Amino acid sequence: MAAATSLPEAELAKALVMEPVEPSHWLIILPIAWCIMFGAVLIALRKSTDRQPLIALPGLGGLVLMTGLLLKVVVDNGPITMTMGRWLPPFGIAFTVDIMGALFAFAGAIAALAAGIYALKEVDSSSRRYGFYPFLLLMMAGVTGAFLTGDIFNLYVWFEVLLIASFGLLILGSEHEQIDGAMKYAILNLMGTTLFLIATGYLYSIFGTLNMADIAVRSKEMTDAAPLMTLASLYLLAFAMKAAAFPVNFWLPASYHTPRVAVAGVFAGLLTKVGVYALIRTLIMLLPAGHRELGFVLELVAASTMIVGVLGALAQNDARRMFGYLVISGIGVMLAGIALGTQDALSGAVFYALHSMIAMLAIYLLGGVANKLSGTHELSWMGGLYGKSPLSAVFALAIFFSIAGLPPFSGFWPKVMLVKASFESQDWWLAGTILLTGFLTTITLGRFFALAWWRPGLAGQAGETLPAKMDTSAMIAVAALVVVITGFGVLPNGLMALTDKAAEGVLNPAAYIQSVFPEGAPEQ
């Protein structure tokens, strides 16, 4: 270090960032450091189970505030970059945030806070002692890091962080069903992670860099000289496994029904969306030539994922398994936008992903409310919930309408955008698949509402003697999510404008590249 500081400033400027870091740029890494710090504190105080929520909820609230401020900074100033250790890119690890990454990080923080509130009553003292809140904060460090990193290997690292924490959350309770679900979840995700690592090693051998901005520049110059189709196919398979796309989707409904409701909800809302985000970043921004070649394959995968997901949901009697298949069906809708690849389609895919992060968490939490009122997750044994809690029926209608893509809720607008984009691209059959999926989803959720809320309670029902009073924390969490999906359904213009800018930034990453290389990308 002494030898380095003795060099003239002109020589140091060739290797290091010499300008002081702007205060607003600390917001790039502050959410990640914040989650790790709170996770560490909670681990140290794991035996003080009563204090865990008192520490974790302010931590999650702070995460919402930081990611919200980061989004504002990016919207006002464009993409921003911070390099670790001041090493100039592409050699230093860069955290680069554009509108898409900031939107995903902000929505993820909102979902995590809602799950933390719901867990106040659901997560007992034993689960707190074994790490529910520390695992949740550390998982959010991985999720947020994946959305904010500008380095493809660093994206792999954050995937590992969130997966390790998610394994801990999945097995809280140590029941046989949970261990079985965790094994399926772990094996398939480890396979996807291994493919991701292989693809990244292959990418480095081709480009000689792991910086996303540098790859985006070089991939345009190497269209005919590099096996980009092979590379894009590897990333597609790896991230399709992460996102639970057909035909590698079977692990999700086999595992997401086993953990605590708050855990399953935050998994459904966030983890598959990290896979979708990674697909957008790698296939469209980094490897556009590979994306063009794989466009029709992506369309087939998207349509198959939608249909398999909604038919699987329609066939279920267990509400938690039904929700898992609905998550898969929603992934297919997002993949449709990625497959089309136009600005309108990509904007719709990002809008739908943000909607799904909130709505899928909401339906899992609502399922937990229904279970507390009825004493079961089986639709055939539910009934009379409207009489026990009319407010829960109102929440159910709002959430169901939103997931089915019906107005005036948040799921309506991205589906309109995607159908319009499909017709503009002459892919009428893909538009028809989106509409058919929405129709079947409406039937699926209409059946759920009719059996659980509208139908009178059954004699001998599991929850017949349960009190009608609900946990305040559960109702607050569901109500907050309903407000979000209703607000963006009634007033969609602001979010739609942001997703349009996000799509434009991915398709034309000049501003992203400029934030990493203010003086131009380095020569090969």
C-alpha positions, 0 to 999 in steps of 0.5 A: 500500500505504501508503494502504491501511494508513492506513485504520482497521481497521474499513474494512480489515476490509470488504476484507481478512481481518484474522485471522492465518492458522491454521497448519493452513491453510497445508497448503492451498497448501503441497503446490502450492508444494512441487511448484513449488519442487522442480520449479524445483530439478530444472530448475536441476539438469537436467544432474545426471541422477544427482541427479534421483531423489535430489531428486524422490523425497523431494519426492514423499514429502513431497507424500504426507505433506502431503496426508495431513495435509491430509486429516486436518485436513479430516476433523477440522475440516471444510472449510477456506479460505485466500484469496490476498493476504488479499482477502475472497471472492468477490473474492480467489482462494480455496483451499477444501478439503473431504473430496472434494478432500483425498481426491483430492489424497492418492490422487494423491500416492500414485500419483505417488510410485509412478510416480517409484519405478518410473521409477528404472530405466525413465527413462534419463539422456537423459529425466532431462536433458530433464525427466522429474522436473521435469515430473512435479513440475510436473504434480502441482502442477497436479493438486493445485491443481485438487483444492484450488482454490475458484475456477472460473477457478483450476481452469482455470489448474491444468488448463493447468499440468498439461496443459503439463507432461503435454505435456512428459512425453508426448514424452520420447524424441522418437520418431515414435510419441510425437509422433503420440500427443502431437498427438492428445492436445494437439489434443483437450485444447486443444479441451476447454480452450477449451470450459472457458474459454468456459463459464467466461466464460459463467458469469461473465456470468451470476453475476458471480463465479468463487468456487465457494461464491458460485456454489453459493449464487446458482445456487439462487436463479437456477434459473428466471432463468438459462440453467443448462441451457446452462451445464451442457451446456458444462461437461459437454462440456468435462470429458467430453473431459478425462475421455475419456467417449464419444463424445469418448474416441478420443484416449486409446487413440490416445496413452496407449500411446506414452510411457514406462510410468511416464508412461502409468500416471500419466496413466491414474491421474490426468489423467482423474480430474481431469475426473471431479472437475471434473464432480462439482464443477460439475454437482452442487455448482454447477449442480444444476438443470442436473444434474437436466435432464441426468441421463438424458443422463449415464446414456446417456453413462455406459453407452456409455462403459462398453460402448465401453471394455470392448469396445475392450479385449477387441479389443486385442492390444497390452497398452498399448492394452487398458489405455487402453480399460480406463481409458475403461470405468472412467470410465463407471462413475464417470459412472454415479454422477454421473448418478444423483446420490444420496448413495450413488451419488456416494459409490460414484463417488468410491470408484471414482475413488480405486480407479481412480487406484491400480489403473490406474496399477498395471496400466500398471506391471504391463504394463511388468514384463510387457514387461521379462520378455517383450520385447514388448507384444503378447499374441500373443507373450507367454508363460511369465511365471509361470515367469520371475516367480511374484511378478508372477503374484500381483500380476497376479491382485490387480490384475486382480481389482480392476479387474474388480470382484471381491472381496476387492479395492478395485474390488468395493465401489464397484461394489456401491454403484453397482449398489445405488444404480441399483436404488434409483433404478429404473435397473435397466438401468444396474445391468445395464450395470455388471455386464455391463461387470464380466463382460466386463472379467473375460474381457479380463483373464483372457485377458491372464493366460492368454496372458502368465502361464499359457501356456508361452513360445513358441519364437522369442519376443521375450523368450525369452533375457531374464533372469528377474530384475526391477528392484527398483524396478519390483517395489517400486512394483507391490507398494506399489500392490497393498498399497493395493488389497488393503487397501481391499478387505479393510478398506473401511469407513474409506474408505467412511465418508470417501466418504460424507462427501465425497458429503454435502458435495457434495450439501449444501455448507453447510459448504463455503460456511460455510468461505468466508463465515463471516459469510454470503455477500455479497448480489447 
